Amino acid sequence: MEKDKLIYGLASLATPLGNTPKGGSEQGRIVEMIRPSVILSGGKISRVLSESEAGMLETGDYEVIDGTGMTLLPGFVDPHTHLVFGGTREEEFSMRLRGESYMEIMKKGGGIASSVAKTKGASFEDLLATTRKHLMGMASHGITTVEAKSGYGLDKETELKQLRVVKKLNDEGIIEIVSTFMGAHSVPPEYKGRESDFLDMLIEDVLPSVKEEDLAEFCDIFCEKGVFSVEDSREYLKKCNDMGFRLKLHADEMSDLGGAYLAAEIKAISADHLLKASEKGLQAMKEAGVIPVLLPLTAFSLKEEYADGRWMIDMGLPVALGTDFNPGSSYSYSIPLMAALACLQMRLTPEEMLTALTLNSACAIGRGERKGTIEEGKDADLVLIDASSYRFLPYHFGVNQAAMTIKAGKVIYTRSDDRWKHMM
């Protein structure tokens, strides 16, 4: 019989508490314990012990995980990625540096259209191998749960191919993947001017197969000027909901189109981006219980203004943070860079940032009851950072501090110093 695990020797532990998203003053309320220990049993957190309680244990009864000098945090949850794609778009990064806008690049055949072509041309096996590599990189940054959107197909075959890759990798159990169908990511050229016809095709031809194969839990749409209108987005998402899918929304990224209002109206679980969202739209989201998912790495990459996380939290909204990992506008899953940008540019405190990275993000993908905090009975999804306090996350900016990642009680990543020993 497998022994319970004991995480021992910690400098500290920091976590929000509860199963529901935290906004306002509650977002900054976390528990910090000095020199605690944690027992893991059956993939769950069994006990959280104070220093004095831990001193009474017989460590021989456990498989000991040495956390000497480190800080234990809930495993990071990334609630917004476009994880499965073919190829990369580094040339577009250079184009943006020369002054071309994201929309200008799209008009030249770049942007989403470029990734669509490359994803269509990639085999299932190629996408599987590339995405697996990215998941392992995420695990090395302390990410234990990730949301993954389709949307680089815009046709039935490729959309299903992306989602089947997600399902296969979720079954492999590297980290947990929550799947979102986002066939409504862009408008194919043959449907320009007939956006509602394209959305009808997705509803009638693609989503029944997605449902039959259990390939997605959520549906999402890019509600933006020049892509999908509020009216078309509303009708589409209502039909998705009628089919049993939960709802997400790319909203008010480049213009205040009314996406925040729509998210509130349809009671989406989250609205994401929100750089241009109005105060009235955000207030409607608060009243409807919609979680704002902010994406600082995208703003950084596109040299855009940042969503006003400070304003949203002070309004009482429970801000979550996602990497938006994708090949065009955010080719990064760097948790430490995102944490620093959230604090320095979006004006979150370190405590608010930690809640945004864990509990609020877990709630934004419907996992708040199981993930996002270090509490008895929750999934044993944890990250050990090589620092004495959670405050090092934004302070030691841009540097990956994850020393060990634990998923469902199993160590899935550990940083080794052996390579340095051979050089000395």
HUCORBEL-V613387 format. One record per residue. N is the residue number from 1. PHI is phi in radians with two decimals (NA if undefined). PSI is psi in radians with two decimals (none if undefined). Layout:
N,PHI,PSI
N,PHI,PSI
//
This chain:
1,NA,2.34
2,-1.20,2.35
3,-1.25,2.64
4,-1.15,2.71
5,-1.77,2.54
6,-2.17,2.07
7,-1.59,2.05
8,-2.27,2.66
9,1.48,0.19
10,-1.10,2.55
11,-1.32,-0.68
12,-2.84,2.99
13,-2.44,2.46
14,-2.45,2.39
15,-2.82,2.54
16,-1.28,3.05
17,-2.28,2.64
18,1.88,-3.14
19,-2.03,-0.06
20,-2.06,2.70
21,-1.15,2.57
22,-2.02,2.18
23,-2.17,-3.12
24,1.01,-2.53
25,-1.15,-0.44
26,-1.16,-0.48
27,-1.12,-0.47
28,-1.61,0.07
29,-1.63,1.88
30,-2.19,2.86
31,-1.78,2.24
32,-2.07,2.22
33,-2.04,2.45
34,-1.77,2.24
35,0.92,0.88
36,-1.53,-3.14
37,-2.41,2.75
38,-2.37,2.34
39,-1.82,2.32
40,-1.98,2.35
41,-2.53,2.21
42,1.06,0.58
43,1.41,0.07
44,-2.09,2.84
45,-1.40,2.08
46,-1.61,-0.83
47,-2.59,2.52
48,-2.02,2.08
49,-1.98,2.45
50,-1.25,2.97
51,-1.02,-0.74
52,-1.21,-0.68
53,-1.15,-0.71
54,-1.14,-0.56
55,-1.16,-0.28
56,-1.62,-0.06
57,-1.38,2.64
58,-1.62,1.79
59,-1.10,-0.37
60,-1.15,-0.26
61,-1.40,-0.09
62,-2.26,2.76
63,-1.46,1.98
64,-1.57,2.27
65,-1.80,2.08
66,-1.39,1.91
67,-1.89,0.49
68,-0.94,2.14
69,1.34,0.05
70,-1.82,2.99
71,-2.01,2.34
72,-1.73,2.25
73,-2.23,2.78
74,-1.06,2.55
75,-0.99,2.45
76,-1.28,2.50
77,-2.03,2.16
78,-1.82,1.86
79,-1.61,0.16
80,-2.71,1.80
81,-2.49,2.79
82,-2.01,1.29
83,-1.24,-0.62
84,-1.83,2.04
85,-2.74,2.74
86,-1.75,2.47
87,1.23,-3.08
88,-2.37,3.03
89,-2.37,0.82
90,-1.12,-0.47
91,-1.16,-0.55
92,-1.22,-0.55
93,-1.04,-0.76
94,-1.15,-0.66
95,-1.08,-0.72
96,-1.13,-0.64
97,-1.14,-0.44
98,-1.50,0.04
99,1.89,-0.02
100,-1.41,2.44
101,-1.44,2.88
102,-1.03,-0.76
103,-1.18,-0.62
104,-1.13,-0.70
105,-1.14,-0.67
106,-1.07,-0.69
107,-1.15,-0.40
108,-1.55,0.11
109,1.65,0.07
110,-1.54,-2.73
111,1.15,-2.49
112,-1.01,-0.68
113,-1.02,-0.66
114,-1.11,-0.79
115,-1.21,-0.56
116,-1.05,-0.83
117,-1.08,-0.74
118,-1.24,-0.60
119,-1.27,-0.68
120,-1.05,-0.65
121,-1.42,-0.17
122,-1.54,2.49
123,-1.34,2.83
124,-0.98,-0.76
125,-1.13,-0.70
126,-1.14,-0.78
127,-1.12,-0.67
128,-1.08,-0.82
129,-1.15,-0.76
130,-1.15,-0.77
131,-1.19,-0.66
132,-1.03,-0.72
133,-1.08,-0.75
134,-1.13,-0.70
135,-1.08,-0.70
136,-1.14,-0.64
137,-1.12,-0.70
138,-1.10,-0.75
139,-1.03,-0.62
140,-1.22,-0.25
141,-1.74,0.11
142,1.61,0.14
143,-1.41,2.22
144,-2.01,-0.28
145,-2.47,2.39
146,-2.46,2.46
147,-1.57,2.48
148,-2.33,2.17
149,-1.76,2.55
150,-1.44,-2.84
151,2.14,-0.01
152,-1.86,0.59
153,-2.19,-0.96
154,1.07,0.22
155,-2.45,2.88
156,-1.09,-0.85
157,-1.07,-0.82
158,-1.32,-0.64
159,-1.07,-0.78
160,-1.15,-0.62
161,-1.07,-0.79
162,-1.05,-0.83
163,-1.18,-0.57
164,-1.21,-0.59
165,-1.07,-0.79
166,-1.04,-0.81
167,-1.11,-0.74
168,-1.06,-0.78
169,-1.25,-0.58
170,-1.13,-0.67
171,-1.14,-0.55
172,-1.18,-0.47
173,1.37,0.42
174,-1.05,-1.04
175,-2.43,2.82
176,-1.31,2.36
177,-2.07,2.24
178,-1.80,2.15
179,-1.71,2.38
180,-2.20,2.26
181,-1.47,2.12
182,-2.30,0.88
183,-1.02,-0.44
184,-1.54,0.95
185,-1.62,-0.52
186,-2.79,3.00
187,-1.83,2.06
188,-1.05,2.60
189,-0.92,-0.67
190,-1.23,-0.18
191,-1.93,0.14
192,-1.03,2.27
193,1.47,-0.14
194,-2.23,0.82
195,-1.02,-0.70
196,-1.15,-0.56
197,-1.13,-0.69
198,-1.11,-0.77
199,-1.13,-0.65
200,-1.09,-0.69
201,-1.06,-0.73
202,-1.09,-0.76
203,-1.14,-0.78
204,-1.48,-0.55
205,-1.93,-0.61
206,-1.70,-0.88
207,-1.09,-0.57
208,-1.03,-0.64
209,-1.24,-0.67
210,-1.03,-0.75
211,-1.19,-0.78
212,-1.06,-0.68
213,-1.58,0.00
214,0.97,0.93
215,-1.69,-0.21
216,-2.64,2.62
217,-1.79,-0.57
218,-2.09,2.77
219,-2.12,2.55
220,-2.39,2.77
221,-2.58,2.58
222,-1.57,1.60
223,-1.52,1.75
224,-2.75,2.64
225,-1.00,2.25
226,1.52,-0.05
227,-2.11,-1.69
228,-2.08,2.28
229,-1.24,2.89
230,-1.05,-0.73
231,-1.11,-0.85
232,-1.14,-0.68
233,-1.10,-0.72
234,-1.05,-0.87
235,-1.13,-0.71
236,-1.12,-0.87
237,-1.18,-0.59
238,-1.08,-0.71
239,-1.18,-0.66
240,-1.06,-0.76
241,-1.12,-0.68
242,-1.08,-0.47
243,-1.48,-0.05
244,1.80,0.12
245,-1.59,2.52
246,-1.44,2.83
247,-2.07,2.47
248,-2.30,2.96
249,-2.71,2.21
250,-1.35,2.02
251,-2.35,2.37
252,0.88,0.78
253,-1.40,-0.83
254,-1.91,-0.25
255,-2.74,2.71
256,-1.45,1.39
257,-1.46,-0.30
258,1.89,0.28
259,-1.13,-0.63
260,-1.12,-0.76
261,-1.02,-0.79
262,-1.09,-0.75
263,-1.01,-0.70
264,-1.18,-0.75
265,-1.07,-0.76
266,-1.58,-0.01
267,0.99,0.87
268,-1.11,2.68
269,-1.25,-0.55
270,-2.62,2.73
271,-2.17,2.32
272,-2.07,2.61
273,1.56,-1.52
274,1.13,0.48
275,-1.13,-0.56
276,-1.94,0.19
277,-1.12,2.47
278,-1.46,2.86
279,-1.09,-0.70
280,-1.15,-0.68
281,-1.12,-0.74
282,-1.18,-0.65
283,-1.11,-0.67
284,-1.12,-0.68
285,-1.07,-0.75
286,-1.05,-0.80
287,-1.15,-0.51
288,-1.59,-0.10
289,1.36,0.50
290,-1.55,2.31
291,-1.56,2.20
292,-1.39,2.16
293,-1.82,2.00
294,-1.77,2.59
295,-2.27,1.33
296,-1.13,-0.50
297,-1.16,-0.55
298,-1.20,-0.80
299,-1.05,-0.70
300,-1.08,-0.83
301,-1.17,-0.69
302,-1.54,-0.03
303,0.99,0.73
304,-1.66,2.98
305,-1.19,2.78
306,-1.67,2.56
307,-1.05,2.54
308,-1.52,1.42
309,-1.08,-0.65
310,-1.05,-0.80
311,-1.06,-0.78
312,-1.14,-0.76
313,-1.12,-0.75
314,-1.13,-0.45
315,-1.29,-0.26
316,1.81,0.09
317,-1.39,2.49
318,-1.55,1.67
319,-1.28,2.33
320,-1.99,2.83
321,-2.19,2.37
322,-2.31,2.74
323,-1.43,-0.42
324,1.00,0.58
325,-0.91,2.12
326,-2.84,2.91
327,-1.38,-0.18
328,-1.89,-1.06
329,-1.77,-0.13
330,-2.79,1.30
331,-1.50,1.12
332,-2.79,2.51
333,-2.19,0.62
334,-1.33,1.81
335,-1.09,-0.79
336,-1.13,-0.63
337,-1.19,-0.75
338,-1.08,-0.72
339,-1.08,-0.75
340,-1.16,-0.75
341,-1.13,-0.66
342,-1.06,-0.69
343,-1.37,-0.80
344,-1.39,-0.63
345,-1.82,-0.57
346,-1.71,-0.09
347,1.19,0.55
348,-1.40,2.60
349,-1.34,2.83
350,-0.99,-0.61
351,-1.21,-0.75
352,-1.13,-0.67
353,-1.10,-0.73
354,-1.11,-0.75
355,-1.11,-0.68
356,-1.13,-0.61
357,-1.38,-0.26
358,-2.17,-1.51
359,-1.10,-0.86
360,-1.12,-0.65
361,-1.21,-0.65
362,-1.08,-0.73
363,-1.16,-0.54
364,-1.23,-0.20
365,-2.16,0.37
366,1.25,0.53
367,-2.13,0.29
368,-1.13,-0.45
369,-1.30,-0.34
370,-1.99,-0.40
371,-2.35,2.96
372,1.70,-0.12
373,-2.50,2.85
374,-1.80,1.60
375,-2.48,2.65
376,-1.03,2.29
377,1.67,-0.30
378,-1.36,2.79
379,-1.00,2.44
380,-1.42,1.13
381,-1.82,1.93
382,-2.49,2.77
383,-2.36,2.35
384,-1.74,2.13
385,-1.81,2.53
386,-1.45,1.19
387,-2.80,2.80
388,-1.50,-0.12
389,-2.72,2.66
390,-1.08,-0.37
391,-1.13,-0.30
392,-1.24,-0.33
393,-0.97,-0.96
394,-1.44,-0.45
395,-1.22,-0.79
396,-1.60,1.11
397,-1.20,2.50
398,1.35,0.05
399,-2.00,2.18
400,-1.25,2.04
401,-1.78,0.00
402,-1.19,2.10
403,-1.75,-0.45
404,-2.73,2.40
405,-2.10,2.29
406,-2.07,2.20
407,-2.11,2.11
408,0.88,0.70
409,1.46,-0.04
410,-1.91,2.39
411,-1.29,2.02
412,-1.83,-0.22
413,-2.66,2.40
414,-2.51,2.39
415,-1.49,2.22
416,-1.86,2.47
417,-1.73,0.13
418,-1.03,-0.63
419,-1.11,-0.50
420,-1.32,-0.59
421,-1.08,-0.63
422,-1.26,-0.26
423,-1.69,-0.12
424,-1.74,none
//
